Amino acid sequence: MMDAMPREIHLNAFDMNCVGHIQQGLWTHPRDQSSRYTELRYWTEYARRLEAGLFDGIFFADVLGVYDVMGASPDAALRGAVQVPVNDPTLLIPAMAAVTEHLGFGVTANLTYETPYLFARRMSTLDHLTGGRIGWNIVTGYLDSAARAVGLTGQTAHDDRYDLADEYMELVYRLWEGSWDDGAVLRDREAGVYADPAKVRLVHHHGKQYKVDAMHLCEPSPQRTPVLYQAGSSARGSRFAATHAECVFLNGQSQPGVKKIVEGIRGQAVAQGRAAADVKVFLGATVIAGRTDTEANEKFEEYRRYASSEAALVHAAASMGIDFSRYDIDEPIETGKSQGIVSNVEAMTRSAGPQWTRRKLLAQMVLGSRQAPWVGSAEKIADTLIAWSQDADVDGFNLSRTVVPECFDDFIALVVPRLQERGAYKTAYAPGSLRGKLFGHDRLPASHAAAQYRFGRPPA
């Protein structure tokens, strides 16, 4: 049962600085422009398009390493452009920010292989250059190929990566929140004093993984700490999200399943002294919209002809840490103790049962990924989004691209007006930072774990 007045839905475009992102094979569609990903104009046009549609932001996925689990080789990933080649997403953001005023930018960065001190400076710089529109999707990685690329023999265990991440977060919080006082920057031309040394302090962190004795190199940016995204929904990932995340990204399954995860994360956040409203949940979705159901279904069937099941298996094998090439089509797949994305393995087990096979997996990959598309008229899609928002208690959606740019053009032209008519989508941007637009304040609240490291509080 839908409420008379639905709450406002938030929307991000979900993409990656590469050719093939989630819906594998669709780069071969004759109207798709994703192979222009190396052109800066492609991305600035993209940014203008999303801001015209009042999207909250673009959420950039990223990955270090290549998908070489399937057949123990990267060949299939290279043939199908399965997230390789892939460029650095952070370098796109200043250019996209320069042609927009409100669009937010959530960028994925793997903390396992990033030096905290240098990463903190990069994010502060982006927050300055965007005027407070930067967010960070915190990931710990899941590819052995990434570990080997930086000189390690393999990645650490799933839960151990989160233990490292907790210390990493403490250190970057100390740099962003605790090194410079808000009043440190004077810009006093007459006295020749730019910053007051008494209001800048060194960060002293001597932990198990990291040792830093230094001041943060950047003066306070509009948000100080970027908006914090996190995508883990495993038991360990949920605990991490409850402590740190402001926006949690979930992949689709049943509405009751999503609602249970949402309740669990928010419940854990409240137990740590945070408010339930301090955590917004974005559900991954693939939408194919038309003026009518018939038009949308015809578009879906057209897209489907270009989807690649081989490339989809390559992506799934890497994300789950399972080499599907070792199994016959109907042979039960042994998940074991995968060090891949645990929540993906759990989600597949829920949807296909404990004895799932390659055939069952392929049956879900109708458009080149395990994310089943929502297909229908603009009115039907609006109904679906509102129903998920209300029945599963999600705040918004990360919309995966299919054929770009038409997938977003269609959504903006057809679905956005229907959501606005229903009172479920904004008709203008609110002023301020990305966090201000999402939560009503530019800085993290006092209840967040980062607040204990703010300038003026005694060092722990």
Secondary structure, DSSP 4 states (H G I P E B T S, - for coil): ---SSPPPPEEEEEEESBSB-SSTTGGGSTT--GGGTT-HHHHHHHHHHHHHTT-SEEEEE--SS----GGGSSHHHHHHTBS-SB--GGGGHHHHHHT-SS-EEEEEEEGGGS-HHHHHHHHHHHHHHTTS-EEEEEE----HHHHHHTT-SSPPPHHHHHHHHHHHHHHHHHHHHHSB-TT-EEEETTTTEEE-GGGB--EEEE-SS-EEEE--SSPPPSSSSPEEEE---SHHHHHHHHHH-SEEEE----HHHHHHHHHHHHHHHHHTT--GGG-EEEEEE-EEEESSHHHHHHHHHHHHTT--HHHHHHHHHHHHT--GGGS-TTSPP---S--S-HHHHHHHHHHH-SS--HHHHHHT-TTSSSSPPEEEEHHHHHHHHHHHHHHS---EEEEE-SSTTHHHHHIIIIIHHHHHHTT-S-SSPPSS-HHHHHHS-SS--TTSGGGGGSTTSPP-
